Amino acid sequence: MYILMYELKIVPFKPALILEGIKKHLIISDLHIGFENTLLPNNNMTRTIKDIISDVEHIINEEKPNSLIILGDVKSSICDIPLNEQNDICLFFEKITQKINVMLIPGNHDGDIEKLLPSDITVTSSMGLIIDKILLTHGHVKPSTKLNIDKIIMGHAHPTFFSDRSILNGMPVWVSIQTNKDCLFPSTTGMLEITIVPSFNKYFHSMSRKSNHTYNSPILRRTKYLSAKIVSLDGAIIGDETMINNVI
């Protein structure tokens, strides 16, 4: 039996993971820098880039990881990139690369982002990155059926808890799913754990209910939820597989 050499832990009260073993990696996803630009005409939002930079820097200072891995969707626009979004993305990487090595796994919003990246950023294939039988991916691309992995860590779905009767309504959450490997990797046996990372942009969550990312993700579309845990940012278990539709 293979024993994973890396351990996962949630950063308390933050939508961020630590993957620790030989090296220590900080994992975040779905920054969607610039998404508020579409709302500015209605004066509903203000710029968020300073908050994002401050939050990432705080975690780096506290956890002291060796690298930062971003699971895609750094930018919000899909086609043309507005000038203020370009400026904010450049500012983010300018500040963060002064503190840590950065690796980007591109998401579906990250077309042409290479034009905005410093030369020392490592950009992987959109298929993802494997560390110690753990697949790190954005979640919008079907993984190779030939992979031999035990865990998937993905973004893309922006898990957010929706219940009008709960004080957690509209808040980001973690989702951990247990499924059979053969759902995604035919001719394999055993269990597969899928961890869905919430969006790191703390203003983004209440906007995501209108999109069903289960069907937009080939990973989640093929997954049978044998069991699941829905966990708040403070670590409390608030739901199970019966509440998946309230989250993604």
C-alpha positions as CSV (number, residue, x, y, z in Angstrom):
1,M,0.0,0.0,0.0
2,Y,1.4,3.4,-1.0
3,I,1.6,5.9,1.8
4,L,1.4,9.6,0.9
5,M,4.4,11.5,2.1
6,Y,2.6,14.9,1.9
7,E,0.0,16.1,4.3
8,L,-2.8,18.6,3.7
9,K,-4.1,21.2,6.1
10,I,-6.5,24.1,5.8
11,V,-5.2,27.5,6.8
12,P,-7.6,28.6,9.6
13,F,-10.2,31.1,8.5
14,K,-8.6,31.5,5.0
15,P,-9.5,29.8,1.7
16,A,-6.0,28.4,1.4
17,L,-4.3,25.0,1.8
18,I,-0.9,23.9,2.9
19,L,0.6,20.8,1.2
20,E,3.6,19.8,3.3
21,G,6.2,17.1,2.9
22,I,9.6,17.4,1.4
23,K,8.6,21.0,0.6
24,K,5.8,23.2,1.9
25,H,3.4,24.6,-0.7
26,L,0.7,27.2,-0.2
27,I,-2.3,26.5,-2.5
28,I,-4.9,29.1,-3.5
29,S,-7.4,29.3,-6.3
30,D,-9.7,31.5,-8.3
31,L,-8.5,35.0,-7.5
32,H,-10.6,36.5,-10.4
33,I,-8.7,39.7,-10.2
34,G,-10.7,42.4,-11.9
35,F,-14.1,40.8,-11.6
36,E,-15.5,43.9,-9.9
37,N,-14.9,46.0,-13.0
38,T,-18.2,44.8,-14.4
39,L,-20.0,46.1,-11.3
40,L,-18.4,49.5,-10.9
41,P,-21.0,51.4,-13.0
42,N,-23.5,50.4,-10.2
43,N,-21.1,51.4,-7.4
44,N,-21.6,48.0,-5.9
45,M,-17.9,47.1,-5.4
46,T,-14.5,48.6,-4.9
47,R,-11.2,47.3,-6.1
48,T,-10.1,44.2,-4.3
49,I,-6.4,43.8,-5.3
50,K,-5.0,45.4,-2.1
51,D,-7.0,42.9,0.0
52,I,-5.9,39.9,-2.1
53,I,-2.2,40.9,-1.9
54,S,-2.4,41.6,1.9
55,D,-4.1,38.3,2.6
56,V,-1.6,36.3,0.6
57,E,1.3,38.1,2.2
58,H,-0.1,37.5,5.7
59,I,-0.4,33.7,5.0
60,I,3.1,33.6,3.6
61,N,4.5,35.4,6.7
62,E,2.6,33.0,9.0
63,E,3.1,29.7,7.3
64,K,6.5,30.3,5.6
65,P,5.9,28.0,2.6
66,N,8.6,27.3,0.0
67,S,6.3,28.1,-2.9
68,L,2.8,29.4,-3.9
69,I,0.7,27.3,-6.2
70,I,-2.3,29.0,-7.8
71,L,-5.0,26.7,-9.2
72,G,-6.0,28.9,-12.0
73,D,-8.3,31.8,-12.8
74,V,-6.0,34.5,-11.7
75,K,-7.8,36.9,-14.0
76,S,-11.5,37.5,-14.4
77,S,-11.8,38.5,-18.1
78,I,-11.9,35.7,-20.6
79,C,-11.3,37.6,-23.9
80,D,-10.0,41.2,-23.8
81,I,-8.2,42.2,-20.6
82,P,-9.1,45.7,-19.4
83,L,-6.2,47.9,-18.6
84,N,-7.0,48.2,-14.9
85,E,-7.2,44.4,-14.7
86,Q,-3.8,44.1,-16.4
87,N,-2.4,46.6,-13.9
88,D,-3.8,44.8,-10.9
89,I,-2.5,41.4,-12.1
90,C,1.0,42.9,-12.7
91,L,0.9,44.5,-9.2
92,F,-0.1,41.2,-7.6
93,F,2.8,39.2,-9.1
94,E,5.3,42.1,-8.5
95,K,4.5,42.0,-4.8
96,I,4.1,38.3,-4.3
97,T,7.2,37.2,-6.3
98,Q,9.3,39.4,-4.0
99,K,8.4,37.0,-1.2
100,I,8.0,33.5,-2.7
101,N,8.4,31.3,-5.8
102,V,5.1,31.1,-7.7
103,M,3.7,28.4,-9.9
104,L,0.5,28.9,-11.9
105,I,-1.8,26.1,-13.2
106,P,-3.9,27.9,-15.8
107,G,-7.7,28.0,-15.5
108,N,-10.3,28.7,-18.1
109,H,-10.1,32.5,-17.5
110,D,-6.3,32.6,-17.9
111,G,-5.9,32.8,-21.7
112,D,-3.0,35.1,-22.7
113,I,-2.0,35.6,-19.1
114,E,1.6,34.8,-19.9
115,K,1.8,38.3,-21.3
116,L,1.3,39.7,-17.8
117,L,3.6,37.4,-15.9
118,P,7.2,38.0,-14.7
119,S,9.8,35.7,-16.3
120,D,10.4,33.8,-13.0
121,I,6.8,32.5,-12.8
122,T,6.5,28.8,-13.6
123,V,3.4,28.0,-15.7
124,T,2.3,24.4,-16.0
125,S,0.0,22.7,-18.5
126,S,-3.7,23.2,-17.9
127,M,-3.8,19.4,-17.3
128,G,-2.3,20.2,-13.9
129,L,0.6,19.1,-11.7
130,I,1.2,15.9,-9.7
131,I,2.9,15.9,-6.4
132,D,3.1,12.6,-4.5
133,K,0.0,11.0,-6.2
134,I,-2.0,14.2,-5.7
135,L,-3.3,15.9,-8.8
136,L,-3.4,19.7,-8.5
137,T,-5.6,21.2,-11.3
138,H,-8.0,24.0,-11.9
139,G,-10.8,21.6,-12.7
140,H,-12.1,22.6,-16.1
141,V,-10.0,20.0,-18.0
142,K,-10.6,16.2,-18.0
143,P,-7.5,14.6,-16.4
144,S,-5.7,11.8,-18.3
145,T,-7.3,8.4,-17.7
146,K,-3.8,7.0,-17.2
147,L,-3.0,8.8,-14.0
148,N,-2.3,6.8,-10.8
149,I,-3.4,9.2,-8.1
150,D,-5.2,9.1,-4.8
151,K,-6.3,12.7,-4.4
152,I,-7.4,15.7,-6.5
153,I,-7.2,19.3,-5.4
154,M,-9.1,21.6,-7.6
155,G,-10.7,25.0,-7.9
156,H,-13.2,26.2,-10.5
157,A,-16.4,25.4,-8.7
158,H,-16.3,28.4,-6.2
159,P,-18.0,26.3,-3.4
160,T,-20.3,28.7,-1.5
161,F,-22.9,27.7,1.1
162,F,-26.5,28.8,0.2
163,S,-29.3,28.6,2.7
164,D,-31.6,31.5,3.4
165,R,-32.1,30.1,6.9
166,S,-28.4,30.1,7.9
167,I,-26.0,32.9,9.0
168,L,-23.5,31.2,6.7
169,N,-25.6,32.0,3.6
170,G,-23.3,33.2,0.8
171,M,-20.1,32.2,2.6
172,P,-17.2,30.3,1.0
173,V,-16.8,26.7,2.1
174,W,-14.5,23.7,1.6
175,V,-15.8,20.5,-0.1
176,S,-14.2,17.1,0.4
177,I,-15.7,14.3,-1.7
178,Q,-15.0,10.5,-1.5
179,T,-15.6,8.6,-4.7
180,N,-14.5,5.5,-6.6
181,K,-11.4,6.0,-8.7
182,D,-12.9,4.3,-11.7
183,C,-15.4,7.2,-12.1
184,L,-12.5,9.1,-13.6
185,F,-9.8,6.5,-14.2
186,P,-11.2,3.3,-15.7
187,S,-9.7,0.0,-14.9
188,T,-8.5,1.3,-11.5
189,T,-9.7,0.4,-8.1
190,G,-9.8,2.1,-4.7
191,M,-11.1,5.4,-3.3
192,L,-10.3,8.9,-4.6
193,E,-10.6,12.0,-2.5
194,I,-11.5,15.3,-4.2
195,T,-10.9,18.6,-2.4
196,I,-12.5,21.7,-3.9
197,V,-10.8,24.9,-2.9
198,P,-13.0,28.0,-2.4
199,S,-12.3,31.2,-4.3
200,F,-9.5,33.3,-2.7
201,N,-11.3,36.5,-3.7
202,K,-13.5,37.1,-0.6
203,Y,-15.9,39.4,-2.4
204,F,-16.6,36.9,-5.2
205,H,-18.6,34.2,-3.4
206,S,-22.0,35.7,-3.3
207,M,-21.8,36.1,-7.1
208,S,-21.4,32.4,-7.9
209,R,-24.8,30.9,-7.3
210,K,-26.1,31.5,-10.8
211,S,-23.4,29.2,-12.3
212,N,-23.5,25.5,-11.9
213,H,-19.9,24.5,-12.0
214,T,-20.7,20.8,-11.4
215,Y,-21.6,20.6,-15.0
216,N,-18.9,22.9,-16.2
217,S,-16.2,20.6,-14.6
218,P,-15.5,17.2,-16.3
219,I,-14.2,16.0,-13.0
220,L,-17.3,16.8,-11.0
221,R,-19.6,15.8,-13.9
222,R,-18.2,12.2,-13.8
223,T,-18.0,11.9,-10.0
224,K,-20.4,9.9,-7.9
225,Y,-20.6,11.4,-4.4
226,L,-20.3,8.4,-2.2
227,S,-19.7,10.7,0.8
228,A,-18.8,14.3,1.2
229,K,-18.0,16.9,3.9
230,I,-18.8,20.6,3.6
231,V,-16.6,22.6,5.9
232,S,-16.7,26.3,6.8
233,L,-13.5,28.4,6.8
234,D,-13.3,28.0,10.5
235,G,-13.2,24.2,10.2
236,A,-16.7,23.4,11.3
237,I,-18.5,20.5,9.4
238,I,-21.8,22.0,8.2
239,G,-23.1,19.5,5.7
240,D,-22.6,16.2,3.7
241,E,-23.2,14.8,0.3
242,T,-27.0,15.5,0.5
243,M,-26.2,19.3,0.4
244,I,-23.9,19.3,-2.6
245,N,-26.5,21.2,-4.7
246,N,-26.5,23.9,-2.1
247,V,-22.8,24.5,-2.6
248,I,-21.7,23.8,-6.2
